[in-house]
Amino acid sequence: MKNYLNTSLPEQFQPLLDHIGRFVDLDMSEKELLLGRLSFKKVKKKEYPLSEGQICNYNYFVVKGCLRVYLITNSGLEQITQFGIENWWITDFDSFENQTSSAFFIQAVEESEVIAIDKNALENLYNEVPKVERYFRIILQKNFVAAQRRILWIHTISSEQRYRNFVEQFPAFVQRVPQYMLASYLGITLEFLSKIRAKKNL
């Protein structure tokens, strides 16, 4: 398995420190403990930080670019379950938390830069810097709400309204990803998405 982690200068971690600062206030010693357990990596477009069958050892904070999490369905189709853009965390949480083989792929949609932390380092940080555990609890709560909302949309509203809601929430993001990926994430066909965009001029 390719090593995606390189040593780097602390300033490369500033976007993450800024993001953490929106939720908890770390003092200098706590920041130093955190920085000592982070790694920085540039990920090429279409590169895979994680492939199906591997154990997901890292949680990734996206500094720049876009990544996606997807699986291959029984019919051989790609089903995207998550995107990660700037200031978002992305991982296979089941595999990361339980150290089991992943059913997912994580792939860079664009040239990307990520900050990574492995499971053991994160568990140690929870004990050493309780505010880090609070930060991740807040992030996980937000991610869980977003996942529940997506499930609700898929089962209760029309495909067209699902797309319109997504455009309203993430207008810039819609222009960044290929339309077939957006269709996969929203649970609609590319042909239907094209019809919606043509009708609404979106």
Backbone as ProteinMPNN parsed JSONL, in Angstrom:
{"seq_chain_A": "MKNYLNTSLPEQFQPLLDHIGRFVDLDMSEKELLLGRLSFKKVKKKEYPLSEGQICNYNYFVVKGCLRVYLITNSGLEQITQFGIENWWITDFDSFENQTSSAFFIQAVEESEVIAIDKNALENLYNEVPKVERYFRIILQKNFVAAQRRILWIHTISSEQRYRNFVEQFPAFVQRVPQYMLASYLGITLEFLSKIRAKKNL", "coords_chain_A": {"N_chain_A": [[0.847, -1.203, 0.0], [0.564, 2.184, -0.853], [2.369, 4.83, 0.723], [0.861, 7.611, 2.025], [1.65, 9.757, 3.488], [3.579, 12.499, 4.481], [6.247, 14.297, 6.053], [6.001, 17.753, 7.071], [5.939, 21.358, 7.058], [4.753, 23.343, 9.825], [3.046, 25.472, 9.002], [1.566, 24.503, 6.927], [-0.492, 23.25, 8.094], [-2.218, 25.144, 8.968], [-4.838, 25.737, 7.885], [-6.388, 23.667, 9.052], [-6.034, 24.193, 11.788], [-7.307, 26.662, 11.888], [-9.906, 25.859, 11.292], [-10.509, 24.153, 13.447], [-10.419, 26.077, 15.424], [-12.831, 27.351, 15.128], [-14.569, 25.967, 16.664], [-13.432, 25.008, 19.076], [-11.058, 26.24, 21.492], [-7.748, 26.03, 21.272], [-4.779, 26.027, 23.214], [-1.254, 27.019, 22.958], [0.424, 24.845, 23.639], [-1.313, 22.704, 23.331], [-1.842, 22.861, 20.62], [0.69, 22.238, 19.641], [0.952, 19.57, 20.44], [-1.055, 18.466, 18.862], [-0.142, 19.098, 16.216], [2.132, 17.535, 16.101], [1.176, 15.059, 15.458], [0.072, 15.042, 13.004], [0.003, 14.67, 9.43], [0.918, 15.688, 6.129], [-0.205, 15.704, 2.757], [-0.031, 15.744, -0.784], [-2.386, 14.887, -3.165], [-2.814, 13.31, -6.17], [-4.99, 13.918, -8.979], [-7.493, 11.498, -9.443], [-6.135, 9.67, -7.921], [-5.922, 7.131, -5.344], [-6.362, 7.263, -2.034], [-7.497, 5.296, -0.502], [-8.529, 1.966, -1.083], [-11.029, -0.474, -1.932], [-11.291, -3.175, 0.34], [-8.966, -2.655, 1.728], [-7.778, -1.625, 4.992], [-8.95, 1.257, 6.511], [-6.874, 3.504, 7.696], [-6.609, 6.163, 8.191], [-7.938, 9.432, 8.834], [-9.014, 12.088, 6.874], [-8.441, 15.52, 6.399], [-9.557, 17.942, 4.252], [-7.616, 20.193, 2.669], [-7.316, 21.457, 0.24], [-8.998, 21.089, -2.833], [-10.886, 18.19, -3.95], [-12.392, 15.195, -2.899], [-13.829, 11.906, -3.166], [-16.027, 9.409, -1.772], [-16.835, 6.161, -2.623], [-18.67, 3.183, -3.586], [-18.787, -0.031, -5.211], [-21.602, -1.278, -6.678], [-23.729, -4.249, -6.628], [-24.534, -4.541, -9.217], [-22.459, -3.526, -10.579], [-22.132, -0.784, -10.752], [-20.944, 2.533, -9.915], [-21.508, 3.937, -6.772], [-21.751, 6.857, -5.2], [-21.164, 7.972, -1.959], [-20.271, 10.034, -0.404], [-18.786, 13.278, -0.497], [-15.77, 15.197, -0.227], [-14.689, 18.371, 0.333], [-12.888, 21.523, 0.575], [-12.096, 22.139, 3.951], [-13.594, 20.051, 4.93], [-13.914, 16.851, 6.516], [-12.961, 13.545, 5.55], [-13.435, 10.077, 5.29], [-13.558, 6.46, 5.554], [-15.562, 5.773, 7.908], [-16.478, 3.552, 9.331], [-14.598, 1.499, 8.75], [-12.302, 2.831, 9.642], [-12.83, 3.281, 12.373], [-13.363, 0.711, 13.388], [-11.362, -0.802, 12.387], [-11.577, -2.593, 10.23], [-11.857, -4.312, 7.043], [-12.374, -2.224, 4.266], [-15.342, -1.39, 2.459], [-15.344, 0.493, 0.584], [-14.079, 2.943, -1.779], [-11.776, 5.635, -1.676], [-11.221, 8.434, -3.537], [-9.397, 10.944, -5.302], [-11.003, 13.62, -6.766], [-10.171, 15.977, -7.831], [-6.933, 17.582, -8.204], [-5.495, 17.508, -5.095], [-4.989, 18.525, -1.64], [-4.32, 17.218, 1.485], [-4.697, 16.833, 5.042], [-3.702, 14.409, 7.289], [-4.588, 12.105, 9.87], [-3.798, 9.335, 11.872], [-5.505, 6.478, 13.32], [-4.551, 5.577, 15.871], [-3.016, 7.759, 16.732], [-5.012, 9.675, 16.905], [-6.669, 8.618, 18.918], [-4.908, 8.788, 21.081], [-4.65, 11.551, 21.23], [-7.209, 12.277, 22.048], [-7.107, 11.648, 24.735], [-4.971, 13.213, 25.632], [-5.535, 15.823, 24.836], [-8.391, 16.909, 25.574], [-10.085, 18.767, 24.351], [-9.789, 18.344, 21.659], [-11.143, 15.966, 21.29], [-13.717, 16.924, 21.811], [-14.005, 18.654, 19.631], [-13.996, 16.811, 17.445], [-16.266, 15.378, 18.111], [-18.268, 17.277, 17.681], [-17.952, 17.667, 14.913], [-18.563, 15.09, 13.959], [-21.227, 14.917, 14.745], [-22.363, 16.866, 13.084], [-21.821, 15.72, 10.593], [-23.351, 13.403, 10.803], [-25.946, 14.413, 10.915], [-26.07, 15.552, 8.353], [-25.868, 13.225, 6.796], [-28.224, 11.876, 7.537], [-30.093, 13.685, 6.587], [-29.629, 13.515, 3.858], [-30.436, 10.86, 3.356], [-33.13, 11.122, 4.014], [-33.971, 12.913, 2.006], [-33.589, 11.303, -0.281], [-35.576, 9.393, 0.007], [-37.994, 10.731, 0.346], [-38.496, 13.025, -1.183], [-38.838, 14.429, -4.51], [-36.704, 13.628, -7.322], [-35.996, 15.881, -8.759], [-36.427, 17.971, -6.921], [-34.611, 17.204, -5.02], [-32.198, 17.665, -6.34], [-32.415, 20.462, -6.706], [-32.4, 21.348, -4.044], [-29.798, 20.614, -3.325], [-28.273, 22.21, -5.038], [-28.93, 24.743, -4.067], [-27.781, 24.656, -1.519], [-25.082, 24.088, -2.015], [-23.878, 25.74, -4.196], [-21.447, 26.445, -5.598], [-20.031, 24.1, -5.516], [-21.414, 22.346, -7.165], [-20.605, 23.01, -9.697], [-18.085, 22.022, -9.816], [-17.719, 19.24, -9.866], [-17.869, 16.312, -11.964], [-20.837, 15.696, -13.851], [-21.892, 13.102, -13.838], [-20.963, 12.082, -11.464], [-22.252, 13.688, -9.614], [-24.889, 12.964, -10.132], [-24.79, 10.273, -9.327], [-24.323, 10.573, -6.582], [-26.68, 11.842, -5.793], [-28.498, 9.907, -6.317], [-29.8, 9.555, -8.779], [-30.312, 9.158, -12.341], [-27.878, 9.952, -14.886], [-29.006, 10.859, -17.243], [-31.514, 11.794, -16.418], [-30.713, 13.837, -14.709], [-29.548, 15.567, -16.556], [-31.814, 16.368, -17.971], [-33.188, 17.76, -15.963], [-31.403, 19.888, -15.486], [-31.425, 21.132, -17.961], [-34.081, 21.961, -18.146], [-34.365, 23.673, -15.934], [-32.292, 25.307, -16.332], [-29.903, 25.109, -14.815]], "CA_chain_A": [[0.0, 0.0, 0.0], [1.363, 3.393, -0.955], [2.363, 5.714, 1.899], [0.33, 8.906, 1.622], [1.94, 10.709, 4.537], [4.9, 13.094, 4.453], [6.458, 15.36, 7.029], [5.797, 19.051, 6.459], [6.066, 22.502, 7.949], [3.501, 23.611, 10.56], [2.117, 26.393, 8.329], [0.693, 23.739, 6.045], [-1.604, 22.782, 8.899], [-2.99, 26.284, 9.45], [-6.283, 25.623, 7.594], [-7.039, 22.82, 10.049], [-6.059, 24.934, 13.054], [-8.369, 27.669, 11.76], [-11.202, 25.169, 11.364], [-10.695, 23.733, 14.835], [-10.656, 27.29, 16.206], [-14.245, 27.748, 15.031], [-15.365, 25.152, 17.586], [-12.761, 24.942, 20.379], [-9.897, 27.133, 21.581], [-6.554, 25.311, 21.7], [-3.623, 26.856, 23.553], [-0.092, 26.697, 22.143], [0.908, 23.499, 23.93], [-2.26, 21.763, 22.739], [-1.601, 22.892, 19.174], [1.935, 21.518, 19.377], [0.644, 18.147, 20.548], [-1.826, 18.109, 17.677], [0.684, 19.158, 15.015], [3.07, 16.431, 16.116], [0.521, 13.815, 15.042], [-0.53, 15.25, 11.696], [0.836, 14.542, 8.237], [0.401, 16.437, 4.986], [0.009, 14.992, 1.503], [-0.667, 16.137, -2.028], [-2.994, 13.719, -3.804], [-3.062, 13.582, -7.578], [-6.325, 13.629, -9.495], [-7.808, 10.089, -9.668], [-5.363, 8.822, -7.014], [-6.729, 6.464, -4.331], [-5.855, 7.086, -0.669], [-8.07, 4.055, 0.039], [-9.211, 1.086, -2.029], [-11.859, -1.523, -1.341], [-10.55, -4.3, 0.881], [-7.943, -2.176, 2.644], [-8.224, -1.028, 6.247], [-8.807, 2.705, 6.484], [-6.113, 3.888, 8.886], [-6.485, 7.616, 8.305], [-9.025, 10.388, 8.628], [-8.4, 13.122, 6.052], [-9.007, 16.867, 6.349], [-9.263, 18.459, 2.916], [-7.108, 21.567, 2.631], [-7.571, 21.975, -1.1], [-9.416, 20.076, -3.785], [-12.131, 17.439, -3.743], [-12.31, 13.736, -2.912], [-15.123, 11.246, -3.071], [-16.116, 8.041, -1.262], [-17.832, 5.427, -3.394], [-18.617, 1.726, -3.589], [-19.269, -0.666, -6.44], [-22.823, -2.018, -6.378], [-23.793, -5.608, -7.175], [-24.715, -4.444, -10.674], [-21.227, -2.998, -11.167], [-22.179, 0.669, -10.869], [-20.366, 3.313, -8.831], [-22.461, 4.675, -5.945], [-21.024, 7.805, -4.359], [-21.835, 8.193, -0.685], [-19.755, 11.215, 0.291], [-17.744, 14.116, -1.082], [-15.011, 15.998, 0.713], [-14.04, 19.553, -0.245], [-12.127, 22.291, 1.541], [-12.575, 22.224, 5.337], [-14.397, 18.888, 5.275], [-13.218, 15.608, 6.81], [-13.446, 12.434, 4.738], [-12.863, 8.779, 5.635], [-14.537, 5.39, 5.753], [-15.564, 5.81, 9.36], [-16.643, 2.194, 9.85], [-13.298, 0.839, 8.67], [-11.372, 3.586, 10.48], [-13.145, 3.105, 13.781], [-13.349, -0.7, 13.781], [-10.18, -1.431, 11.786], [-12.028, -3.691, 9.383], [-11.67, -4.061, 5.617], [-13.321, -1.239, 3.745], [-16.165, -1.702, 1.289], [-15.371, 1.721, -0.192], [-12.9, 3.583, -2.348], [-11.637, 7.088, -1.572], [-10.485, 8.864, -4.723], [-9.331, 12.382, -5.53], [-11.704, 14.101, -7.95], [-9.297, 17.044, -8.305], [-5.66, 17.677, -7.508], [-5.926, 17.824, -3.734], [-4.06, 18.525, -0.524], [-5.028, 16.747, 2.673], [-4.012, 16.605, 6.31], [-4.146, 13.093, 7.747], [-4.262, 11.639, 11.217], [-4.15, 7.926, 11.962], [-6.426, 6.154, 14.414], [-3.859, 5.535, 17.159], [-2.67, 9.129, 17.092], [-6.232, 10.368, 17.29], [-7.083, 8.112, 20.224], [-4.007, 9.376, 22.07], [-4.989, 12.97, 21.356], [-8.428, 12.392, 22.838], [-6.71, 11.617, 26.145], [-4.027, 14.287, 25.937], [-6.157, 17.122, 24.571], [-9.837, 16.65, 25.535], [-10.78, 19.673, 23.439], [-9.773, 17.721, 20.339], [-12.266, 15.024, 21.284], [-14.927, 17.73, 21.673], [-14.046, 19.11, 18.246], [-14.413, 15.729, 16.568], [-17.66, 15.057, 18.417], [-19.091, 18.268, 16.983], [-17.87, 17.379, 13.484], [-19.312, 13.86, 13.699], [-22.651, 15.232, 14.853], [-22.747, 17.572, 11.862], [-21.807, 14.752, 9.499], [-24.478, 12.491, 10.973], [-27.144, 15.153, 10.506], [-26.039, 15.665, 6.893], [-26.156, 11.906, 6.239], [-29.651, 11.61, 7.735], [-30.842, 14.566, 5.682], [-29.508, 12.947, 2.508], [-31.313, 9.685, 3.314], [-34.507, 11.637, 4.001], [-34.235, 13.438, 0.67], [-33.668, 10.219, -1.259], [-36.796, 8.591, 0.188], [-39.227, 11.488, 0.573], [-38.749, 14.114, -2.128], [-38.59, 14.073, -5.903], [-35.326, 13.769, -7.79], [-35.783, 17.267, -9.152], [-36.308, 18.783, -5.721], [-33.351, 16.799, -4.402], [-31.151, 18.405, -7.038], [-32.566, 21.885, -6.414], [-31.929, 21.566, -2.671], [-28.341, 20.513, -3.317], [-27.748, 23.413, -5.706], [-29.098, 25.875, -3.161], [-26.861, 24.535, -0.404], [-23.685, 24.035, -2.453], [-23.892, 26.202, -5.601], [-20.131, 26.397, -6.225], [-19.592, 22.711, -5.605], [-22.097, 21.703, -8.292], [-19.845, 23.298, -10.911], [-16.739, 21.461, -9.708], [-17.649, 17.791, -10.044], [-18.55, 15.805, -13.166], [-22.263, 15.512, -13.638], [-22.222, 11.712, -13.523], [-20.705, 11.887, -10.039], [-23.339, 14.348, -8.885], [-26.069, 12.116, -10.295], [-24.601, 9.1, -8.476], [-24.49, 10.976, -5.184], [-28.08, 12.185, -5.553], [-29.34, 8.735, -6.541], [-30.583, 9.703, -10.003], [-29.535, 8.837, -13.533], [-27.271, 11.097, -15.556], [-29.959, 11.36, -18.236], [-32.533, 12.574, -15.719], [-30.063, 15.056, -14.24], [-29.397, 16.45, -17.715], [-33.13, 16.934, -18.261], [-33.477, 18.757, -14.915], [-30.547, 21.054, -15.714], [-31.887, 21.807, -19.171], [-35.369, 22.577, -17.862], [-34.219, 24.743, -14.959], [-31.106, 26.093, -16.694], [-29.06, 25.075, -13.629]], "C_chain_A": [[0.875, 1.243, 0.0], [1.249, 4.231, 0.317], [1.952, 7.107, 1.467], [0.763, 10.02, 2.558], [3.385, 11.188, 4.458], [5.03, 14.111, 5.576], [6.341, 16.699, 6.33], [5.911, 20.135, 7.507], [4.726, 22.817, 8.598], [2.53, 24.51, 9.808], [1.186, 25.659, 7.366], [-0.549, 23.243, 6.777], [-2.516, 23.914, 9.371], [-4.472, 26.207, 9.097], [-7.023, 24.758, 8.603], [-7.109, 23.526, 11.4], [-7.153, 25.994, 13.027], [-9.747, 27.024, 11.902], [-11.499, 24.719, 12.784], [-11.05, 24.926, 15.705], [-12.079, 27.804, 16.122], [-15.098, 27.045, 16.075], [-14.764, 25.05, 18.98], [-11.522, 25.823, 20.325], [-8.705, 26.358, 22.133], [-5.458, 26.293, 22.098], [-2.402, 26.339, 22.792], [0.405, 25.27, 22.39], [-0.012, 22.441, 23.331], [-2.102, 21.712, 21.22], [-0.348, 22.106, 18.812], [1.729, 20.01, 19.465], [-0.118, 17.658, 19.313], [-0.94, 18.05, 16.441], [1.675, 18.003, 14.944], [2.491, 15.126, 15.63], [-0.157, 13.928, 13.681], [0.488, 15.045, 10.582], [0.129, 15.212, 7.068], [0.722, 15.689, 3.702], [-0.714, 15.678, 0.353], [-1.146, 14.87, -2.731], [-3.336, 14.078, -5.245], [-4.505, 13.248, -7.953], [-6.422, 12.152, -9.861], [-6.99, 9.143, -8.794], [-6.264, 8.308, -5.891], [-6.005, 6.414, -2.982], [-6.373, 5.811, -0.013], [-8.742, 3.282, -1.08], [-10.018, 0.047, -1.269], [-10.982, -2.682, -0.861], [-9.423, -3.906, 1.817], [-8.577, -1.713, 3.955], [-7.954, 0.469, 6.189], [-8.145, 3.161, 7.783], [-6.094, 5.384, 9.142], [-7.819, 8.333, 8.131], [-8.394, 11.599, 7.961], [-9.178, 14.437, 6.154], [-8.586, 17.482, 5.024], [-8.855, 19.937, 3.012], [-7.459, 22.224, 1.305], [-8.01, 20.829, -1.985], [-10.711, 19.389, -3.413], [-11.836, 15.954, -3.832], [-13.713, 13.172, -2.812], [-14.961, 9.87, -2.431], [-17.186, 7.338, -2.088], [-17.64, 3.928, -3.227], [-19.083, 1.227, -4.952], [-20.464, -1.538, -6.073], [-22.767, -3.419, -6.996], [-23.961, -5.606, -8.686], [-23.504, -3.817, -11.357], [-21.179, -1.494, -11.34], [-21.485, 1.33, -9.682], [-21.475, 4.063, -8.094], [-21.675, 5.551, -4.99], [-21.824, 8.08, -3.104], [-21.401, 9.473, 0.005], [-18.773, 11.951, -0.608], [-17.0, 14.814, 0.045], [-14.341, 17.143, -0.024], [-13.38, 20.332, 0.886], [-12.846, 22.421, 2.882], [-13.535, 21.108, 5.722], [-13.469, 17.722, 5.607], [-13.807, 14.499, 5.943], [-12.694, 11.162, 5.126], [-13.936, 7.723, 5.454], [-14.591, 5.194, 7.26], [-15.709, 4.428, 9.976], [-15.293, 1.473, 9.874], [-12.284, 1.509, 9.584], [-11.592, 3.283, 11.954], [-12.952, 1.654, 14.225], [-12.171, -1.478, 13.219], [-10.546, -2.714, 11.038], [-11.823, -3.316, 7.92], [-12.769, -3.14, 5.094], [-14.091, -1.778, 2.551], [-16.132, -0.553, 0.284], [-14.008, 2.033, -0.82], [-12.935, 5.062, -1.942], [-10.732, 7.524, -2.71], [-10.507, 10.384, -4.829], [-10.042, 12.724, -6.838], [-10.89, 15.195, -8.626], [-7.914, 16.855, -7.69], [-5.956, 18.21, -6.109], [-4.754, 17.853, -2.762], [-4.845, 18.152, 0.724], [-4.095, 16.72, 3.876], [-4.585, 15.32, 6.883], [-3.732, 12.841, 9.18], [-4.676, 10.178, 11.309], [-4.919, 7.659, 13.257], [-5.726, 6.184, 15.772], [-3.491, 6.931, 17.641], [-3.889, 9.894, 17.567], [-6.717, 9.925, 18.663], [-6.201, 8.683, 21.332], [-4.322, 10.85, 22.304], [-6.248, 13.176, 22.187], [-8.093, 12.433, 24.333], [-5.85, 12.82, 26.529], [-4.642, 15.675, 25.801], [-7.666, 16.91, 24.452], [-10.604, 17.57, 24.588], [-10.78, 19.145, 22.0], [-10.912, 16.712, 20.223], [-13.584, 15.786, 21.142], [-15.09, 18.215, 20.228], [-14.563, 18.01, 17.322], [-15.838, 15.276, 16.867], [-18.594, 16.006, 17.68], [-19.122, 17.975, 15.486], [-18.68, 16.134, 13.137], [-20.819, 14.084, 13.791], [-23.147, 15.924, 13.586], [-22.8, 16.621, 10.676], [-22.996, 13.801, 9.581], [-25.784, 13.162, 10.552], [-27.209, 15.247, 8.985], [-26.388, 14.328, 6.235], [-27.639, 11.557, 6.382], [-30.502, 12.451, 6.789], [-30.794, 14.021, 4.26], [-30.411, 11.72, 2.355], [-32.777, 10.119, 3.24], [-34.869, 12.148, 2.614], [-34.439, 12.324, -0.34], [-35.023, 9.516, -1.196], [-38.082, 9.413, 0.253], [-39.49, 12.606, -0.425], [-38.353, 13.689, -3.534], [-37.118, 14.28, -6.264], [-35.017, 15.218, -8.155], [-35.599, 18.157, -7.934], [-35.011, 18.463, -4.974], [-32.192, 17.57, -5.027], [-31.213, 19.887, -6.699], [-32.08, 22.204, -4.995], [-30.409, 21.559, -2.604], [-27.706, 21.751, -3.945], [-27.836, 24.625, -4.787], [-28.092, 25.838, -2.019], [-25.403, 24.633, -0.832], [-23.554, 24.496, -3.906], [-22.54, 26.115, -6.293], [-19.679, 24.967, -6.45], [-20.189, 22.013, -6.818], [-21.311, 21.892, -9.583], [-18.489, 22.596, -10.926], [-16.649, 19.989, -10.06], [-18.335, 17.383, -11.341], [-20.001, 15.482, -12.866], [-22.63, 14.067, -13.301], [-21.96, 11.403, -12.056], [-21.811, 12.515, -9.202], [-24.61, 13.508, -8.96], [-25.972, 10.882, -9.393], [-24.843, 9.448, -7.019], [-25.951, 11.239, -4.851], [-29.025, 11.01, -5.797], [-30.257, 8.862, -7.736], [-29.698, 9.354, -11.193], [-28.961, 10.11, -14.135], [-28.235, 11.712, -16.562], [-31.021, 12.237, -17.577], [-31.947, 13.883, -15.2], [-29.908, 16.052, -15.382], [-30.719, 17.118, -18.079], [-33.492, 18.022, -17.245], [-32.674, 20.034, -15.172], [-31.003, 21.834, -16.936], [-33.179, 22.561, -18.926], [-35.235, 23.8, -16.961], [-33.058, 25.677, -15.28], [-30.168, 26.221, -15.506], [-27.702, 24.449, -13.961]], "O_chain_A": [[1.825, 1.335, 0.777], [0.176, 4.331, 0.913], [2.618, 7.722, 0.634], [0.276, 11.143, 2.426], [4.309, 10.378, 4.378], [4.042, 14.713, 5.998], [6.557, 16.784, 5.121], [5.971, 19.854, 8.704], [3.677, 22.589, 7.996], [1.317, 24.35, 9.945], [0.116, 26.17, 7.034], [-1.538, 22.863, 6.151], [-3.481, 23.67, 10.094], [-5.305, 26.574, 9.925], [-8.155, 25.068, 8.975], [-8.133, 23.462, 12.081], [-7.847, 26.201, 14.022], [-10.638, 27.573, 12.55], [-12.617, 24.886, 13.27], [-11.875, 24.819, 16.612], [-12.496, 28.608, 16.954], [-16.221, 27.468, 16.348], [-15.499, 25.008, 19.967], [-11.001, 26.116, 19.249], [-8.656, 26.062, 23.327], [-5.23, 27.282, 21.402], [-2.492, 25.347, 22.069], [0.766, 24.568, 21.445], [0.456, 21.397, 22.876], [-2.215, 20.648, 20.612], [-0.319, 21.397, 17.807], [2.273, 19.259, 18.655], [0.147, 16.574, 18.792], [-0.975, 17.07, 15.698], [2.02, 17.542, 13.855], [3.234, 14.17, 15.407], [-0.874, 13.02, 13.258], [1.689, 15.228, 10.782], [-1.099, 15.292, 7.027], [1.798, 15.105, 3.573], [-1.851, 16.13, 0.491], [-0.396, 13.903, -2.871], [-4.063, 15.039, -5.499], [-5.149, 12.408, -7.325], [-5.53, 11.615, -10.518], [-7.135, 7.926, -8.912], [-7.244, 8.957, -5.527], [-5.108, 5.588, -2.81], [-5.761, 5.301, 0.925], [-9.435, 3.857, -1.919], [-9.727, -0.269, -0.115], [-10.061, -3.114, -1.555], [-8.967, -4.724, 2.616], [-9.777, -1.442, 4.009], [-6.847, 0.892, 5.855], [-8.781, 3.197, 8.836], [-5.62, 5.832, 10.186], [-8.696, 7.896, 7.386], [-7.361, 12.091, 8.416], [-10.401, 14.465, 6.015], [-7.397, 17.537, 4.709], [-9.65, 20.799, 3.387], [-7.847, 23.391, 1.255], [-7.466, 19.727, -1.904], [-11.528, 19.926, -2.664], [-11.12, 15.505, -4.727], [-14.657, 13.862, -2.428], [-13.905, 9.244, -2.53], [-18.299, 7.841, -2.24], [-16.588, 3.466, -2.787], [-19.687, 1.962, -5.734], [-20.344, -2.44, -5.244], [-21.873, -3.728, -7.784], [-23.574, -6.562, -9.359], [-23.515, -3.6, -12.569], [-20.282, -0.976, -12.005], [-21.439, 0.772, -8.586], [-22.287, 4.746, -8.718], [-21.012, 5.054, -4.08], [-23.015, 8.385, -3.168], [-22.089, 9.953, 0.906], [-18.029, 11.341, -1.376], [-17.537, 14.998, 1.137], [-13.517, 16.915, -0.91], [-13.319, 19.859, 2.02], [-14.027, 22.763, 2.947], [-14.222, 21.21, 6.739], [-12.375, 17.612, 5.052], [-15.0, 14.506, 5.638], [-11.472, 11.171, 5.271], [-15.099, 8.053, 5.225], [-13.737, 4.509, 7.823], [-15.13, 4.154, 11.028], [-14.899, 0.909, 10.894], [-11.49, 0.828, 10.233], [-10.636, 3.054, 12.695], [-12.435, 1.399, 15.313], [-11.991, -2.657, 13.523], [-9.914, -3.758, 11.195], [-11.639, -2.144, 7.594], [-13.94, -3.278, 5.447], [-13.555, -2.528, 1.736], [-16.804, -0.607, -0.745], [-12.97, 1.483, -0.453], [-14.007, 5.663, -1.873], [-9.606, 7.042, -2.835], [-11.5, 11.03, -4.493], [-9.715, 12.176, -7.891], [-10.914, 15.328, -9.849], [-7.744, 16.061, -6.764], [-6.597, 19.251, -5.961], [-3.689, 17.293, -3.017], [-5.912, 18.709, 0.985], [-2.877, 16.601, 3.743], [-5.803, 15.153, 6.957], [-2.684, 13.293, 9.641], [-5.771, 9.812, 10.881], [-4.973, 8.498, 14.157], [-6.254, 6.757, 16.725], [-3.638, 7.245, 18.822], [-3.813, 10.67, 18.52], [-7.128, 10.751, 19.478], [-6.698, 9.024, 22.405], [-4.266, 11.336, 23.433], [-6.342, 14.14, 22.946], [-8.721, 13.165, 25.097], [-5.99, 13.371, 27.62], [-4.311, 16.588, 26.558], [-8.175, 16.746, 23.343], [-11.658, 17.192, 24.078], [-11.674, 19.468, 21.218], [-11.564, 16.617, 19.184], [-14.478, 15.337, 20.425], [-16.19, 18.185, 19.678], [-15.459, 18.245, 16.512], [-16.545, 14.834, 15.962], [-19.602, 15.577, 17.117], [-20.181, 18.026, 14.86], [-19.402, 16.119, 12.14], [-21.59, 13.515, 13.017], [-24.222, 15.605, 13.077], [-23.708, 16.701, 9.849], [-23.58, 13.436, 8.561], [-26.626, 12.54, 9.904], [-28.269, 15.047, 8.392], [-27.113, 14.292, 5.241], [-28.241, 11.009, 5.459], [-31.508, 11.98, 6.257], [-31.792, 14.058, 3.54], [-31.077, 11.565, 1.332], [-33.564, 9.543, 2.489], [-35.949, 11.853, 2.102], [-35.353, 12.385, -1.163], [-35.556, 9.094, -2.222], [-39.169, 8.836, 0.218], [-40.617, 13.095, -0.503], [-37.626, 12.714, -3.721], [-36.393, 15.013, -5.591], [-33.922, 15.718, -7.896], [-34.709, 19.008, -7.917], [-34.395, 19.344, -4.374], [-31.313, 18.066, -4.322], [-30.183, 20.507, -6.434], [-31.422, 23.222, -4.779], [-29.803, 22.384, -1.92], [-26.714, 22.274, -3.436], [-26.915, 25.44, -4.738], [-27.602, 26.885, -1.595], [-24.577, 25.192, -0.109], [-23.155, 23.707, -4.763], [-22.48, 25.745, -7.466], [-19.026, 24.658, -7.447], [-19.533, 21.173, -7.433], [-21.345, 21.033, -10.464], [-17.815, 22.582, -11.956], [-15.6, 19.531, -10.511], [-19.284, 18.038, -11.771], [-20.344, 15.051, -11.765], [-23.581, 13.832, -12.555], [-22.642, 10.568, -11.462], [-22.25, 11.943, -8.205], [-25.323, 13.36, -7.968], [-26.958, 10.49, -8.769], [-25.5, 8.695, -6.3], [-26.414, 10.904, -3.76], [-30.22, 11.106, -5.516], [-31.371, 8.338, -7.723], [-28.477, 9.265, -11.062], [-29.485, 11.204, -13.925], [-28.282, 12.932, -16.721], [-31.386, 13.288, -18.105], [-32.607, 14.921, -15.245], [-30.115, 17.251, -15.193], [-30.746, 18.291, -18.451], [-34.032, 19.067, -17.608], [-33.214, 21.136, -15.084], [-30.969, 23.064, -16.939], [-33.363, 23.668, -19.432], [-35.886, 24.823, -17.176], [-32.852, 26.691, -14.613], [-29.686, 27.315, -15.213], [-26.846, 24.332, -13.085]]}, "name": "protein", "num_of_chains": 1, "seq": "MKNYLNTSLPEQFQPLLDHIGRFVDLDMSEKELLLGRLSFKKVKKKEYPLSEGQICNYNYFVVKGCLRVYLITNSGLEQITQFGIENWWITDFDSFENQTSSAFFIQAVEESEVIAIDKNALENLYNEVPKVERYFRIILQKNFVAAQRRILWIHTISSEQRYRNFVEQFPAFVQRVPQYMLASYLGITLEFLSKIRAKKNL"}
